[in-house]
Amino acid sequence: MKNNVSLVICLVCLAALWPAQGSFAQEKKQDQAAYEYTVRAITIAVTVQDSKGRFVNNLVEKDFAVFENNKKKPLTYFMHDFGAPLSLTVLLDVSGSMALENKLAECKAALRNLVTRLLRPRDEVALLIFADGQVEVAAKHATDKTEFLRVLEKTEAYGQTALNDAVAVSPEFATRAKNEKRALLLLTDGLENDSQASPEQALEIARRVDVPIYTIGYKIPRSEQILKSHKRSASLTAAGIIETLDRFSQATGGKAYFLNEPADLASVVQEIKNEQTHQYILGYTSYQDTADIFRSIRVTTPNYKHKVRTRQGY
């Protein structure tokens, strides 16, 4: 089910239903009142956890209620299959600051573990790397992990960090993956100093597609001295980095983690993989006035103790 496929329907046929009497001026006004609707098939990945953080896996289609702009939408698609293959797109920061404190080497070790031990043969993975204002497709989506590992091994840190630009363009690439269960995994220290796009612009673009972004902010610099030597804007702070990365994840239905130890890095990568396995995929049809810009999405279950997470809208 594709999220970006749209069909434009002109409702000019409504004019035929109005009374024949009336002046030409009235008819012209009525014609101008006709407007366009866009019909879209929307898919969303939904994670449900109980009050103790455990995944809830026994829900069926009738247990979900989906609201778009606070209007309930009937479901047209439902999938919850533990055995369904996954598509994971890794977006790895390889800018110069990632060479500090062994950050890149430790992220590479966690990714090797993910690919060789956690992903199944049917799961596919791709590698995107970014630095100096460029996002490179280092390894395309494939179930054969050989190319991913080969490129990962030789990747070195260099240049500036265009984090916002990378977040803006990567979700669209992730939608090209063949599996319905898919996600974007971003690993970065958050030191933004080379983007053309603002965080708001990146977020606006990223939430247009149905790909949750799981963010790992790894060894975010706390020292103002370190921040000063790498950042372009005086307003960039550790708290600001955390807020920006968290917004990327929350808006798209993913989750953000902020870590400082290699052991934590390995466990969180496994947690993200497990969550993707437990996701529900829901679909519905949206009839939109083309004048509308942002559509909010909310998903509920009958159990008020459930913590339901999905994209905030599109």
C-alpha distance (Angstrom), angle and dihedral (degrees) to the residues before:
residue distance angle dihedral
M1 . . .
K2 3.80 . .
N3 3.77 121.8 .
N4 3.78 98.7 -158.0
V5 3.79 100.0 51.3
S6 3.78 109.2 111.3
L7 3.76 136.8 179.6
V8 3.80 121.1 -159.3
I9 3.77 116.5 -145.6
C10 3.79 120.2 -169.5
L11 3.77 111.2 -149.9
V12 3.77 94.7 -154.6
C13 3.79 88.3 122.5
L14 3.80 88.3 78.1
A15 3.78 88.2 77.8
A16 3.80 89.3 69.7
L17 3.80 90.2 61.7
W18 3.81 95.0 57.2
P19 3.83 121.3 92.7
A20 3.78 116.4 -82.5
Q21 3.83 93.5 -130.4
G22 3.79 121.8 85.9
S23 3.74 137.1 78.4
F24 3.78 127.2 -65.8
A25 3.81 87.9 -112.0
Q26 3.80 90.3 58.8
E27 3.80 91.6 49.4
K28 3.81 91.0 49.8
K29 3.80 90.2 51.3
Q30 3.79 90.0 50.0
D31 3.80 91.3 50.9
Q32 3.79 89.9 53.0
A33 3.80 89.3 52.9
A34 3.80 89.9 62.9
Y35 3.78 111.0 100.3
E36 3.76 141.5 174.9
Y37 3.77 131.0 -93.8
T38 3.78 126.5 -164.1
V39 3.79 118.7 -145.4
R40 3.79 113.8 -154.0
A41 3.78 135.5 178.8
I42 3.81 104.5 -135.8
T43 3.80 123.6 -162.6
I44 3.79 123.7 -171.0
A45 3.79 133.4 -174.7
V46 3.81 111.3 -134.8
T47 3.80 129.1 -165.0
V48 3.81 119.7 -163.7
Q49 3.81 123.6 -167.5
D50 3.80 132.5 173.2
S51 3.80 126.3 -125.6
K52 3.82 90.2 -82.0
G53 3.80 94.3 52.0
R54 3.81 95.6 -104.9
F55 3.79 118.2 141.2
V56 3.81 115.0 -104.7
N57 3.80 108.0 -137.7
N58 3.81 106.1 165.6
L59 3.80 100.4 75.6
V60 3.80 122.3 120.2
E61 3.79 131.5 -158.9
K62 3.81 95.6 -87.3
D63 3.81 90.6 56.4
F64 3.80 92.3 69.4
A65 3.79 129.2 78.7
V66 3.81 117.6 -170.7
F67 3.80 122.0 -162.1
E68 3.80 126.2 -168.9
N69 3.79 113.2 -167.3
N70 3.83 85.4 -12.8
K71 3.81 92.6 -57.8
K72 3.80 116.2 119.6
K73 3.79 115.3 -119.4
P74 3.82 124.6 -157.9
L75 3.78 112.8 -123.2
T76 3.79 117.4 -112.9
Y77 3.81 96.8 178.9
F78 3.80 137.0 32.0
M79 3.79 130.4 177.8
H80 3.79 131.7 168.4
D81 3.77 112.3 160.4
F82 3.81 123.3 152.4
G83 3.77 90.1 -162.1
A84 3.80 95.6 53.0
P85 3.82 111.5 118.5
L86 3.78 119.3 -109.5
S87 3.79 131.9 -133.6
L88 3.78 114.2 -152.5
T89 3.79 124.2 -176.2
V90 3.81 113.1 -162.9
L91 3.82 115.8 -153.3
L92 3.79 106.6 -166.0
D93 3.80 125.7 -169.4
V94 3.81 107.4 -136.9
S95 3.80 97.9 169.7
G96 3.79 122.0 133.4
S97 3.80 95.9 -94.1
M98 3.82 89.5 62.4
A99 3.81 88.2 68.8
L100 3.81 89.5 67.0
E101 3.82 118.9 94.7
N102 3.81 90.7 4.5
K103 3.81 90.3 -77.1
L104 3.79 98.7 147.1
A105 3.80 94.1 44.4
E106 3.80 91.7 51.7
C107 3.81 92.6 46.9
K108 3.81 89.6 50.5
A109 3.81 90.6 51.9
A110 3.82 91.2 52.1
L111 3.80 90.9 49.1
R112 3.80 92.3 49.7
N113 3.79 88.4 53.9
L114 3.80 90.6 48.5
V115 3.79 93.5 51.9
T116 3.81 99.4 40.0
R117 3.81 100.8 38.0
L118 3.80 112.4 17.0
L119 3.79 106.4 38.6
R120 3.79 117.2 75.0
P121 3.82 124.5 -130.4
R122 3.83 90.8 -101.8
D123 3.82 93.4 50.6
E124 3.78 116.3 96.0
V125 3.79 128.0 -148.4
A126 3.81 136.5 -171.1
L127 3.79 132.0 -167.3
L128 3.80 125.4 -140.8
I129 3.80 119.3 179.7
F130 3.78 126.5 -167.2
A131 3.79 136.6 -163.5
D132 3.81 137.9 129.3
G133 3.79 93.8 25.2
Q134 3.80 95.1 -55.7
V135 3.79 133.4 108.1
E136 3.78 111.9 -156.6
V137 3.79 126.2 -163.1
A138 3.78 95.5 -134.3
A139 3.83 95.0 172.4
K140 3.80 126.5 9.2
H141 3.82 123.9 -134.6
A142 3.79 108.1 -71.6
T143 3.78 140.7 148.9
D144 3.80 88.3 -139.2
K145 3.81 101.9 82.4
T146 3.82 95.4 -167.1
E147 3.81 97.1 98.3
F148 3.80 92.2 44.8
L149 3.80 91.1 54.4
R150 3.80 93.9 43.4
V151 3.79 93.9 53.0
L152 3.79 93.3 40.8
E153 3.80 90.9 54.8
K154 3.81 94.6 55.8
T155 3.83 96.9 41.1
E156 3.80 114.4 117.6
A157 3.80 132.8 -175.5
Y158 3.81 120.0 -101.6
G159 3.79 144.1 147.3
Q160 3.79 134.7 1.2
T161 3.81 130.5 -33.1
A162 3.81 120.9 -107.8
L163 3.80 94.8 179.3
N164 3.80 98.4 156.2
D165 3.79 92.9 49.1
A166 3.80 90.7 50.1
V167 3.80 92.7 51.0
A168 3.80 90.1 48.8
V169 3.81 96.5 56.2
S170 3.82 104.3 30.6
P171 3.84 102.8 71.4
E172 3.81 91.2 60.4
F173 3.79 89.2 55.6
A174 3.81 89.9 48.8
T175 3.82 90.7 57.2
R176 3.81 89.3 64.5
A177 3.79 90.1 70.6
K178 3.79 112.3 111.2
N179 3.83 99.7 -132.4
E180 3.80 124.7 83.3
K181 3.79 92.3 -137.6
R182 3.77 104.1 69.7
A183 3.78 140.1 144.8
L184 3.79 143.6 174.3
L185 3.82 117.5 -122.3
L186 3.82 113.1 -159.3
L187 3.81 119.7 -166.2
T188 3.81 115.8 -173.7
D189 3.78 144.9 131.7
G190 3.80 87.9 -130.3
L191 3.79 97.8 -124.4
E192 3.81 98.5 149.0
N193 3.81 113.8 -170.0
D194 3.81 110.5 135.1
S195 3.83 111.9 44.8
Q196 3.77 128.0 123.8
A197 3.80 90.9 -159.7
S198 3.80 125.3 70.3
P199 3.84 120.3 -129.6
E200 3.82 88.4 -104.6
Q201 3.79 92.6 53.3
A202 3.80 91.9 47.1
L203 3.79 90.9 50.3
E204 3.80 92.5 48.4
I205 3.80 90.5 55.3
A206 3.81 96.0 41.3
R207 3.78 95.5 54.1
R208 3.80 92.6 55.0
V209 3.80 90.2 80.4
D210 3.78 131.0 54.5
V211 3.80 101.2 -112.9
P212 3.81 119.3 118.1
I213 3.80 113.4 -137.8
Y214 3.79 116.1 -140.4
T215 3.78 108.6 -164.0
I216 3.78 128.1 -159.9
G217 3.78 111.9 -168.7
Y218 3.79 100.1 -163.2
K219 3.80 122.1 -162.6
I220 3.79 94.0 -21.2
P221 3.81 105.6 -161.5
R222 3.79 112.2 -104.3
S223 3.78 96.3 179.1
E224 3.79 114.4 93.0
Q225 3.79 88.0 -148.3
I226 3.81 91.9 60.1
L227 3.79 92.2 42.4
K228 3.78 91.7 50.4
S229 3.78 93.4 53.8
H230 3.82 93.5 54.0
K231 3.77 109.2 27.6
R232 3.80 126.1 91.2
S233 3.80 97.2 -159.7
A234 3.80 124.1 56.9
S235 3.82 88.1 -143.4
L236 3.82 93.4 65.0
T237 3.80 108.5 108.6
A238 3.80 135.4 161.1
A239 3.81 89.4 -104.8
G240 3.80 90.3 49.6
I241 3.81 91.9 51.5
I242 3.80 91.1 51.5
E243 3.81 92.1 48.3
T244 3.81 93.0 50.0
L245 3.81 95.3 48.0
D246 3.79 91.0 45.9
R247 3.81 90.8 52.6
F248 3.80 91.7 52.3
S249 3.81 90.0 55.6
Q250 3.79 100.3 39.2
A251 3.80 94.4 50.1
T252 3.80 93.5 51.6
G253 3.81 98.8 42.2
G254 3.79 96.8 -103.7
K255 3.78 130.5 110.4
A256 3.81 136.1 -113.9
Y257 3.80 126.4 -135.9
F258 3.80 127.6 -170.9
L259 3.79 113.6 -158.2
N260 3.78 142.1 170.0
E261 3.81 105.3 -179.6
P262 3.82 131.0 70.8
A263 3.81 91.4 -134.6
D264 3.81 90.6 56.2
L265 3.78 89.7 47.5
A266 3.80 91.9 56.5
S267 3.81 94.0 47.5
V268 3.81 94.1 47.8
V269 3.81 92.0 50.8
Q270 3.80 87.7 54.8
E271 3.81 91.0 47.4
I272 3.79 91.8 52.9
K273 3.78 91.3 50.1
N274 3.82 91.0 49.6
E275 3.78 92.4 49.5
Q276 3.79 92.3 53.0
T277 3.80 88.9 52.9
H278 3.82 91.2 54.1
Q279 3.80 96.8 47.5
Y280 3.78 124.2 122.7
I281 3.81 116.9 -138.9
L282 3.81 113.5 -146.7
G283 3.77 129.5 -177.1
Y284 3.80 135.9 -167.2
T285 3.79 140.0 162.6
S286 3.79 120.1 -106.6
Y287 3.81 123.5 -157.5
Q288 3.78 106.2 -162.7
D289 3.75 135.4 -173.0
T290 3.79 102.4 -129.6
A291 3.80 88.7 -132.1
D292 3.81 89.4 68.9
I293 3.79 114.7 94.5
F294 3.82 110.1 -178.6
R295 3.80 123.3 30.1
S296 3.79 117.1 -162.7
I297 3.83 120.5 -142.5
R298 3.79 127.4 -154.7
V299 3.81 127.8 176.9
T300 3.80 125.4 -166.0
T301 3.80 138.9 179.1
P302 3.83 128.1 -156.8
N303 3.82 91.0 -105.4
Y304 3.80 109.1 81.6
K305 3.81 89.9 -160.7
H306 3.78 91.9 64.3
K307 3.78 116.5 105.1
V308 3.79 105.8 -143.1
R309 3.80 119.1 -168.1
T310 3.80 127.4 -173.0
R311 3.80 139.0 132.8
Q312 3.80 113.6 -53.2
G313 3.78 92.7 -132.6
Y314 3.77 144.1 -66.7
